[in-house]
Amino acid sequence: MKDQREADLIDRIARRAFVYATRMIWEANHRDDVQPGDPKVGGHPASCSSCVHIMSALHLGVRRPADLIAVKPHASPTDHALNYMLGFMHEPHGRRWLSTDEARGAMSRLRKFSQNGEPVFQSYHAESDPDGNIFFPSGSVGIPPVVSMYTSLAYSYAKDHLFEVPEDAHFWSLMGDSEFREGSLMEALPDASERELGNVTWIVDYNRQNLDGTRIPNMRGLRGTDAARMERVSVANGWDVIQVAHGRKRKAAFQQDGGSTLRKVLEDAFSDYEFQSLLLKRDGAVIRERLMALDRNTERVLSKMDDTEVYGVFADLGGHDVGELLNAMRRSKLDPINPTMIIAHTIKGWGLESYASPGNHNALPSEGELDSIVESDGLSTDAPFELFSEDTEESKFLAERGAMLRAGQEELWALKDRNLKKFEEAGKAGLPQTLGLNLKYYPMVHTQYVWGQLAAKLIRIGNAYHPEKTGEGEYELQGDEARWGPAADLVMTMAPDVGTSTNINPAMDDKIYGPDQHDHEEQLGIRDRRRPQLAPHDEPWSRHIRFEIAEANCMSAVGAFGKMRDHVGLPFFPIMTVYDFFIKRAFDQLYYNLYWGSSFVVIGTPSGVTLAPEGAQHSWKSDIGMPNVIIWEPFYAIEMDWILSETLRRHYLDDNKGRSGVIIRAVTRAYPQAEMMKRLTQSKRFEGQSEDEILAATRSDALEGGYYLVDYRGYEGYEPGENVVNILTLGAMGSEALAASDRLREDGIYGNVICVTSGDLLVGNLAHDNHYRHLKQGLGINADLHLSQGDGAVSDRGDFVSLAGRRVPIVAVVDGEPGILDNVGGIVGVRSETLAVRKASKCGRPVDVFGYQGIDGNAVYDACGRMLAQTAVENVVVSRALLGQAAAPSDMQAEELWPPKR
Ligand SMILES: Cc1ncc(C[n+]2csc(CCOP(=O)(O)OP(=O)(O)O)c2C)c(N)n1
């Protein structure tokens, strides 16, 4: 009976949550500061109401302080309403608990822009919400539940690697029934059970409706209802399944004579469509007739009920029965190995006039309906967010539970601070600038191979850092390696089935993290020593998380691991290796990671058409202009080392604001590494400097976004405006830029070669923030107009004369879509052309494919000539008063100077 009392109490509070949530949405849609033409605000009262009992059972009966929750986006007001009653609201991103008045104010600010820092709620769960710390952000359906499950994996990993995390965290997700058709969820199902994530529970709000209306799954084709399909698919993927189909009334009826028949009919005979239509019809007589037509034996139980009671039983779904929900959720925590799927049958629009109505997804109640909802719960329309008065059972219960949750949250904050402090202490010695890649061993190498070597080194250092954990006692870290230790200990690699083909075998060998599997190859003596040992285990030296071909899963996982600093103060440094072309498979997940401020690295390799023999469909490389991302593309091996080291350093020191998502693109085309120093030393800027000094300056430029590989400034005969062109090259295109520059030199033209290491830093979002400082001041690329002293002939236009005036043009070359670098001319204010991949590619040798795409040395050479020619025919008009003597304007046509290729 105690259980029933608890359920009844939570049920009453759920009713209040329904009132608050409905009112929140209504207020958001009835503001007095709307401007003509403003978009509609919207909100989803019906969608909130279908899950109000589920979320009430979770927040009020089951959730523990360390639990994290992903909820379907449109239900966020329900969560806020419950947390408001629990007093569980804090300053956005802060730790001070809001007073009741402050929290009450926030309840009227759903979907509002915070003008002066006052707390507001985003439309969907967001980290900046006053209760944002327990929820995964939502908005894009199908992704948060997956991130939630990989956060469970990150906690397990942390525990198995002897870091401090909360012991008892559980990871809950609520999703819509249409949401459960998202491929991302299907993709993740087997992963959760294979990884034995027993602390994961997914709950489907099975209301048989979606945005467009009533869902109409084909019962013939599916061989049953969609709920039965969900059960089968989940069981097939190793999940425990609990159907919460029936409420108390139904269960009582099932106990009676004929009850088992009634149960069978309700569970199996109706299609979702018919069931939903009968719900909407709300006519007990029609339902009785239909039930009896389906099985005459139902009459035995139905005959004891009047039509109203028949309807009551028919509509008594378990997803609105708090007692049933509490039981299911508590049961879901019992299996330590398998995740659980709860399918909670509900009614969309519960408690609203739009009950079960097909158009209710974003229908708003009228003011009259709203007022009666508010008043029916004993509230006045003037003070709709009044809390339960203090002497009520509800109030006492909420106060006690709220205090427990707040205290638990404070312990979590303390745990997080403890962890952060530990890492701060450990990193006091500072982190080195490079991982010390010895280039002598790599005369001719590609960046992908270098990544594999660096990964191996990082993993080796990480494992040697705590020999007592990993058993690698014989190996003691010295010098720079010792300084890398604390950061390397936080590195883990992951890949969606492309680890060995992207050269990270050494990081994988006997280091696959996962539930222990017997090593059959070893036992049978058939181990191929050239291949990594892949049997998983959960020893502290396991560092690689292996994925099937499921880029989206891996992307969600890298984001979840990279968020561990914010959850529990563990600055994990997850690195995902993926074929660059397939990053787009997981753009939505990538965006989620970036939006959420996760810190992670994606190595996109191989990338672009440079992977020429493989290149027909694998070729295109995109610009990813998302906020908070930085994309790097090294050309030489040492750049890979600099970039990765800098990334790790910034991450460890929490110095990566606005760029915490890192993508590093690599290739499998090898280049002679000695060429780099040969070219650098020819720069006048570096005359008399040692190699170390030259490298230090180059590193610094490279980490700002680009460096001069060929720098003719200061050479005799170097005449900007006459014979100079700047060639900006990204990543592997360096070879083509060099070839073009060398050929131009034979024509007496100076083609500077600037290796762009990161478009984002040089001309993208991150450069925009500092007004393109490095491009303009650092590299000195400008739009200076050079007026040349010609033969004295001046074209007369009265008070004005016109002269030849020229700027230094730019040619950019990228192995990827033009957008990666094609704004540079506009930023600098000079004529420019970007050579890029503009066609679907073909297989071939790089030399053929680059030629086909128009990005080879010849194309760069030609573009440079074209740009110089076009620049040469530009005229400037100057007032005679300002002019002493100047050059004659050109009446040449650009085509004459550099005839276009036919
Ligand atoms: C990836 C994605 N696609 C589309 C939407 C827009 N959208 C939001 S809710 C919704 C319908 C959800 O239906 P269901 O999952 O059944 O949840 P319900 O509201 O019915 O409980 C849609 C299409 C979205 N938010 N995310």
The ligand as a Tripos MOL2 file, in Angstrom:
@<TRIPOS>MOLECULE
LIG
   26    27     1     0     0
SMALL
NO_CHARGES

@<TRIPOS>ATOM
      1 C1         16.0330   14.8520  -36.6190 C.3       1 LIG1
      2 C2         14.7650   15.6080  -36.4410 C.ar      1 LIG1
      3 N1         13.8430   15.5540  -37.4050 N.ar      1 LIG1
      4 C3         12.6870   16.2270  -37.2780 C.ar      1 LIG1
      5 C4         12.4330   16.9730  -36.1670 C.ar      1 LIG1
      6 C5         11.1350   17.7680  -36.0400 C.3       1 LIG1
      7 N2         10.2450   17.0760  -35.1000 N.ar      1 LIG1
      8 C6         10.2130   17.4100  -33.8100 C.ar      1 LIG1
      9 S1          9.1620   16.4970  -32.9530 S.2       1 LIG1
     10 C7          8.6920   15.6330  -34.2910 C.ar      1 LIG1
     11 C8          7.6590   14.5430  -34.1710 C.3       1 LIG1
     12 C9          7.9910   13.6060  -33.0760 C.3       1 LIG1
     13 O1          7.1000   12.5520  -33.0220 O.3       1 LIG1
     14 P1          7.3300   11.4270  -31.9450 P.3       1 LIG1
     15 O2          8.7320   11.0010  -31.9500 O.co2     1 LIG1
     16 O3          6.3330   10.3580  -32.1560 O.co2     1 LIG1
     17 O4          7.0940   12.1810  -30.5850 O.3       1 LIG1
     18 P2          5.7590   12.7000  -29.9370 P.3       1 LIG1
     19 O5          5.8210   14.1810  -29.9300 O.co2     1 LIG1
     20 O6          4.6070   12.2080  -30.7670 O.co2     1 LIG1
     21 O7          5.7710   12.1120  -28.6060 O.co2     1 LIG1
     22 C10         9.3740   16.0670  -35.4100 C.ar      1 LIG1
     23 C11         9.2010   15.5330  -36.7850 C.3       1 LIG1
     24 C12        13.4310   17.0180  -35.1820 C.ar      1 LIG1
     25 N3         13.3040   17.7500  -34.0840 N.pl3     1 LIG1
     26 N4         14.5620   16.2990  -35.3330 N.ar      1 LIG1
@<TRIPOS>BOND
     1     1     2 1
     2     2     3 ar
     3     2    26 ar
     4     3     4 ar
     5     4     5 ar
     6     5     6 1
     7     5    24 ar
     8     6     7 1
     9     7     8 ar
    10     7    22 ar
    11     8     9 ar
    12     9    10 ar
    13    10    11 1
    14    10    22 ar
    15    11    12 1
    16    12    13 1
    17    13    14 1
    18    14    15 2
    19    14    16 1
    20    14    17 1
    21    17    18 1
    22    18    19 2
    23    18    20 1
    24    18    21 1
    25    22    23 1
    26    24    25 1
    27    24    26 ar
@<TRIPOS>SUBSTRUCTURE
     1 LIG1         1 GROUP 0 **** ****
